[in-house]
């Protein structure tokens, strides 16, 4: 058996470093994953995880906000971060000779950000503008409405950005406490993929990241819910927006691979049933798709349609009709062959990107604590039978368990 090119090293404080050397490229992707997000907040500090992400870009003793960005971008690199329901991730993509600059910048900002009062006040305004922008975009805000009601009363369902009210009330003490409590060695994972010398990499990471303190992880387990609803909001818009979905299995569940295949048949891509029927056959929508999100202890299935108000009911019926055919076993062998081939292509094409490779390693390490080769992943999909797809549809995609969120025009 060939030796795996994927390696894991633990720094002296316990931070795992997952890395893969690709000597044929001249680039490197560097990611720092912090296992903290919306689900780790509460009523008093809602939005603090995302706000803290913003504040970490606001300067250190060594660097101004401009320096933080310019130190990466002056070498042609790309630098960004995001916060989600249960993680915050900072990442860079750069040429190989700039990797240590990326390491220095991220370690500096994650440990030494100034957090001065003026910056906190100013950044609240920035985040509130971000919230206002999301609210003004019904295709964005509908997800907040849907997920919050579906997962209530669990805090993981709350909007990641927070609200204008909650962000405006955040205090410096709350931000600092959240930073100190959650940005610890136990909550961090580092992933590096690209062209680099692994001995030098580990030495540099030990120097820059070993000073992160250790602390006990705090569990925030989701509570079971059986929320089923149909909610309609009226806004000053011309197009109606529909999200239809329910809860499914978590990331590391064996059903995930079967659900991915079923979803790809239903609504992933131009050849999917939803696209071909709702858009191509009936012309009801421009944007139409289905997708899934998998988290540590739950998952979400959802379909989205942007359509005219007069087509809302017909569009929902068409989605449920297609899912109903799955329950009847009406899935052709050709569809199954096609979707397996599609999934294989997605996996193999992902190997062409350092960033997608890094994300793949991160998800496998956090979700499974082991790594699967692309060939092993492809085999997992190819081994799924038609009867198993029907069983999965019966288990997770019963139309009477679906909830719906609709945003339509208040002037029509």
N, C-alpha and C positions, 0 to 999 in steps of 0.2 A: 504493500500500500504506500502510495506517495505521501511524503511528509507534508502536512498542512502548512500553507504559507501564512495562515492566520495565527497570531501569537497573542498571549495575554501575559502582561507583567504587572505586578502589584507594587506600587511605590511604598516607601517605608511607613507611610501613614494609612495605607490600605486602599488608596485610589487605584482602581483597575485601569490599565492602559491596554486597549485592544488595537492591534496594528497589523497592517499588511503592506509589505514592501513590493512596489511595482517598478522594477528597475528600467522598464522600457518607456516610462513617461518622464516628463520634466516638471510635473506639478505635484502638489500635495494638498489634501483636504485634512483639516484639523478641526475636530469637534470636541466641545466640552459640554457634556450632558449633566444637568442638575435635576434630580428627581423631585421637583417641586412645581406646583401649578395651582390652578383654581381650587382643586379639591383640598388643598392644605390651608385654605383661608377660612374666615368665618364672617359673621355679620358685621363685626367691628372693623375688619381690615379688607373688605372685599375689593379686589383689584390690585392688591399690593404686590402679588407675584409679577404681574406684567409691568407695574409701575417701577418695581425694583430693576427689572431688566433694562428699562429706559435709563434709570439713574446710573447704572454701571457704565454707561457711555459718556458720562458728564465730566470726566476728568479725574486725574490723580495728582499726586505731588510731582510726578515725573512728566505727565502728559496733560495737555489741554484736550477738550473734545475734538478739536481739529487734528491734533497730533495722533490721537487714537485712530481716527479714520485714515489720515494721510500716511501713517507708518505702514499700513497695509496697502492702500490704493496706489501709492507712489511706485510700487513695484508691479503694478498691474493686477494686484490681488483683489478679491471680493470678500466682504466682511459683513456679517449680519447676525441676527438672533431672532428667536421667537419664543413665545410663551403659550402653552396650551393647557388642557385640563389637568395634566399631571406631570408636566416637565417644562423646563426652560433650557433651551439649547443655544449655544454661541458657536459660530463656525466661521472658518476662513477657507478660501481656496487661493493658492498662491503658487508661484514658481518654486521649485525645490530649494533654491538657494535662500529663499526668504522664510522658510519654515520657522527658524528660531526667532525671527522677528514676530511672527504670529504668536508663538508660545509666550514670548515676553509681554506682548500687548495684552493678551487675554489674561495671563496670570496677574498682571499689574492691575487691570481694571476690576477683576473679580475679587481681589483682596484689598486694594488700596484706594478705591473710589472715595472722593472727598465728602459727598453727601452734604454739601453746604445748604443753608436755608434758602438762599436766593435761587439756586438751581432746582430745589424741590418745588418751590412756588412756581417757577417758570415751567417746569416739566409737567406739572398738573394741568396747565393750560394746553400743552401739547397733546397730552393723553385725552383730555376732554374734547379737543378737536377731532381726535381719532374716533372717539365714541360717537360724536355727532355725525361724522362721515359714515360710520357703519349704520347708524339709525336712518340716515337719509337714503341708504341703499337697501331696498327691500329684499334683494337677493342675499344680502349679508345678514340683516337683522332677523330674518325668518328662522335662521338656524338657532339663534339665541332663544327665540320664543318657543320653538319646538323642543329643544333639548332641555330647557329649564323645566317645562311642564312635564315632559316624559320622565325625568329623573327626580322630580320633587319627592321628598324634601331634601334630597342629597345635595350638598354644596357643590359637588362636581358638575352639576348641571347649570350652575350660575354662569353668566357671561364672563369670559376671561378678562375683558377690558375693564370690568367693573361698570359702575354707573357714574354719571356726572356728580351725583350727590356723594357716593361712597369715595370716589377719588379725591374730591375737593376736601373731604374730612380726614384724609390720611395725615398722620403726624410723622414727624421725623423719627420719633421714638419707635413707632410701629414699623417703619421701613427698616430701621437699624436692627430691631429685634428679629424681624423676619429674615433678614440677611444673615445675621449671626447664627440663628437657629437652623437654617436650612442649607446654607452654602458650606457644607461640611464634607469631610472625606467620604463618609458613608453614603452620602447622597450624590456623589460624583462618579462619572465614567468618562474617560478620555478615549477618543478614537482617532487614529491617524492612518491614512491610506495614501500611498503615492511613492515617490522616489526619495529615499532618505537612508541614512546610515543608522541602523537600529541601536547600536551601542551609544552613539552620540545622542540619539533621541532620548533614550532612557535617562542618560546622565543629565540632560538639560531639563527634562520633566521633573526629575527628582530635585533638582536645584530650584525650580520655579514653583512646583506645586506641593512639595512635601510639607510645607508650613501650614497647610489647611488643617484645622483642628478636627478631632474626631468627636462624634456624639452619637447617641442612640437614635436610630430611625424611629419616626413617629408614624404609626399606621393610621390610615384614613379609609377604612373599608366602606364600600357602598352598601347601603341598606336595600333589601329587596323592595321592589315597587311593582304595582300592576296598574299603572296609570294608563287609561285608554280614554281619549278625548278627541273632539273635533272643535277647533277654535278658529274663529274668523276675525280678522282685524281689518279695519277700513283706514285707508291712507289716501292722500292726495296724489294718486299715481294713475297711469293709464293701462298698465299691464297687471294681471293677477299672478300671484306666485303661490305654488303649492309644495308642501313637503309632507310626505306620507311615509310612515315607518314605525319601527318598534325596536325593542331590545333583543340582542343576540348574544352569542358567547364571547368570552374574553380572548385576548391575543393568543394565549398558549393552549387553547382548547383544540382537540383533534378535529372538531367540526369546521374549523376556520377554512381549511383548504377546499372543502366541498362548497361552503358558502361563497367563496371567491369565484369558483367556476359558475355557480348558479347566478350570481350577480352579473358576471360578465355576459352571460346569455341574455339576461333581462335588460340591462341598461348601461353597459360599459362599451362605449364606442359607437361608431356610425352603423355597424352591422347588427347592433343589438336589437332586440324585439321592440323596446320602447321607442328607440329612434326611428326604426323602420315603420312602425305603426303610427305613433302619435305625430311625428314630424313628416315622414315621407308619404304615408298613405292618406292621412287625414289633414295634414297641414295645420294642426292645432298649435304648434309650438316651434320656436327656434332653439331654445335651450331645454333639453330633456335628457335625463340620465338617472341612474341609480348608483349607489356606492355604499361603502361600509367603513366604520371606524372601529378599531379594536383597541381596548385599553386593558389594564392589568387585571381588572375583576369584572368587566362587562364589555359589551360591544353595542354598536348601533347600526341598524340597517335603515336606509332612507332612499326615497326617490324624489326627484325635483322636477317640476314642470313650470315654465313661464308661459302663460297663455292668456287669451282674452277671457273676460269674466263669463261670457256665454258658453265657454267650453270647459269650465271648471269640472262640472259633474261628469261630463263625457270623458275627460282626461283621466280622472280618478278611476272611473269604471274600466277604462282600457288597461290601466296598470293592474288593477285587481283581476281583470280577466286573464291577462298573461300569467300572473302568478297562479291563478286557478288552473291553468293548463299544466303547470308543473305538478300540482297536487293530483291531477288525473294521469300523470305519467306521460304527458304529451311533449316529450323532448326527443328530438330525432337523433339518430346516431351521428348524422352529419354535423349537427349543432355541437354535440359533445366533442367530436374530433376537432372541429374548428376552434372551440374555446380552449381546448388543451393545447393546441398549436399556438394560439394567441398568447396564452399564459407562458408557454415555453419561450416565445420570442421576447416577451416583456422581461423575463428573468435574464436571458442572455444579453439583450441590449443594455440592461442595467449595468452589466460588467464593464461597459465602455466608459462609464462615468465614475471618477473617484468619489464624488459626493454620494452617488447612489450606492456604491460599494460600502462606503462608510456608514450610511444609514442602515443598510442591510445588516452589517456586523453589529451595529448598536442594538437594533431590534432583536436580533437573535440572542445576543449576550444578555440583555435585560429580560427578555421574555422567556428564553429557554435555558439560559446559562450553558449553552453549547452552540456549536456552529454546524450548519448543514451546507454541504457543497451545492453548487447550482444543479448538478446532476441528481443529487438526492432530493432537492426541492422539486425538480421537474418530475421525478419518479413518484413523489407523493401526489401530485396532481394527476398524472397519467394513470395511476392505479384506481382512481375513483370510478365507480360504475354508475350506470343509469339508475339502478334501484337505490343506490346511496343518495343520489341527488334528489330523488323523489322523497326519500325518508327525511332528508334535511329540510326540504320545503315544507313537509308536514309538521316538522318539529318547530320551525322558526317563522315561517311565512304564511301563517293562517291570516287571511284578510280581515277576519273579525277581531284580530288582536292589534290591528294597525291604528295608530293615531294620526290625526291630520291637523296641520296648521296652514291657514290660508290668509294671505294678505291681498285684498282687492280694493278697487277704487271706491271711495265714498261718494263720488259724484256721478256714478253710473246708475 
